């Protein structure tokens, strides 16, 4: 069985999106800066055979995440804003949308969106079945990420720390309750554009077992 990964790019002041999220500004005003490391905008970026990717450490991390992901979980707001931009599932794997309104699965070019009304636990159970022995990727937005963190359902947190101060928006680690959670840093990799960090719950605080 794979792991449950929370992966997100955040600003130095902890924001995972800028303020005033809309169709015009899907990452909030200024929030697109958080994903600039993924796109080629200067001479040291590369175009890979399987699409546009950054180079060096950034490309290695992007490829590793895609290769190890067997299913993804997102929130309804992220789906509503992102689907027209992606024109596909965000990764080429079954993607489960946590929502309050039922609807039939939406087939895309690479995989399908499945809409889950039973909450984050139900979405995770379905995603685990679809992922097999690969990982389930919790993409967010921040509200969905916080629900998984509060429930103790995340095995690993992967952050791309972007050298920018957004000043306002939605913080990734807000609204997590009062529990004290110790994390063990398991990786640090730097590039000129972003710092890649990985954390796991410390010994004695594993993710909860009610994931399957």
N, C-alpha and C positions, 0 to 999 in steps of 0.2 A: 504494500500500500504506500502511495506517495504521501507527501507532506502537504500541509496547508500553509501557503506563503502569502504574506501581505507585502505587496510591492508598490512603492509610490515614490515619486519625486517630490521633495519638499524644499522650501526656501530655508535660509539660515535662521530666520525667525519662526520657523515651524509651520508655515502655511502650505497646504496641499492644493489650494486654489485661491485665486484672487477674489476680490469683492464683485458683486453684481453679475453672477453667472447668468448667461443668456445664450440664445442661439448665435448671436453676434459675437459673444465672448464666452465660448464654452468652458474655458478654464478660469473665467472671471477676468476682470480688467487687470492686465499685466501677467496673468497666470500662464500664458503661453511660454513665458520665459523659462518655466520649470522643465519644459520638454525640448528646449533647443539643443541639448546635448545629443538628442537622437537624430538630428537632421544635419545634412552637410551644408555648412554655410561659410567654410573657409578652406584653405588649401590642404589641411591635414585630415579632412574627412574623406571617406571613400564611398563609392557605389559598389555594393556587393552583388554577386550574381543572383541572389534571391531577393533583391530589392535594395532600397536606400538604407544604409546603416552608417553609424559613425565608425571610426577606425580605432585601432589599438584596444586599450582596456575597455573603453565604452562599447565597442563592437563585440568583444568577447562576452561581456555581461549581458548584452541584449540577446545574443545568440544562445547563450546558456539558458536564459529564462525561457525563450521560445521553445527550445528543444526539450526542456524538462516539464513543460506545461501540458497537461492532458485535458483540463477543463478550466473555465474561468467563471467567477461570480461577480456581478455588478449590480448596482442599484438602478431603479427605474429612471431616476433623473439623469444618470449617466447615459443610459440607453437612449432616452428621448433626445438628448443633446448630441450624442456621439454617432448614432446610427447613420445619419445622412453624411457625416464627415467620413466615416470609415467605409461606407458602402459595402460592408461585410461585418463579420464578427471581429472584435478587436485583435484577437489571436485566431489562428485557423483551427480552433477547437470548439466543442460544444460550450455554449455560454449561457449561464443561468441568471435570470433577471429577477431580483427580489422586488415584488410589487404587491399592491393591495387588490388590483383588478385582474381577473382571469382573462386569458386570451390564448388562442392557438399558437403553437410554435411557429416561428418565423424562419423559414429556410433562407440562407444566404449562400454566397458562392463557395465559401470554405467549410461552413458548418451551420448550425442553427441556434437561434435564441429560443430558450425555453423559459416561460414566465411562471414563477413560483410564488404562490400566495401563502405558503405555510411558514414564512419567516426564514431567518438566516440558517437555522439548523436544518430545515427541510431542504433548502437550496444546497447546503453542503453535502447532505446525504446523496442527493441526486448527482451532484458534481463528482463526488468520489466514485460513484458507480461508473460514470462516463469516463473518468480519468484513468481507471485501472490502476496500474502501478506507477503512473506518473503523478505529478503534483497538481493540486488545485490552487489556482491563482486568484486571490481576492484582490480585485483591482480598485474597488471603490465605487463611487466617490467616498470622501471622508466619512460621511454618516454611516455607510455600510461597513467601512473599515472599523469604525468605533464600535459598532454592534458586535462584530466578530471578536474584537479585542476584549470588550466587556464580558463576553461569554467564555473567554479563555479558549477559543477554538483556533488560535493561530500558533503554528509550530515555529515559524521563523518570520522575522520582520526584515525586509530588504528596503533600504532607503537609498535614494540618490540625492545627496545633499548638494543643492545648487547654490553657488555663491551670489545670492541676491537677497535683499531685504524687501519683501513685498509690503510690509507695513499694515496690511489689512487683508481680510478674506476668511477662509475656513481653515482652522488649525487641525492637523491630523490627530493630535493627542488630546483634544478637548473631550469633555463629557464621558470620562472613563470610570466614574465612580470614585470611591474613597480607598479602594484596595491598593496596597503598596506592592508594586510589581518590580522585582529585580530582573534585569536582563544581562546576559553574557554576550559581549561583543565577540563575534567569531571571524570577522573579516573586515579589513579596510583596504580599499584600492583607490588610488588617486589618478586622475587624468587632469589635463589643463582645464577641463570644462565642468567636472563634477566629482564628488567623492562618493564612492560606493561603500555602503556600510551594511553589515548583516548582524542581526541580534537573535538570540534564542532565550526563552525563559530559563532562568538559572535553575540549577539542581534543587529539587524540592518544590519547584513551581512549574511542572510540566503543563502543556496544554491539556484541556479536559479530554476525556476519552470518549465522550458521547458524540463522535464525529461520523460514525458510519451507520 
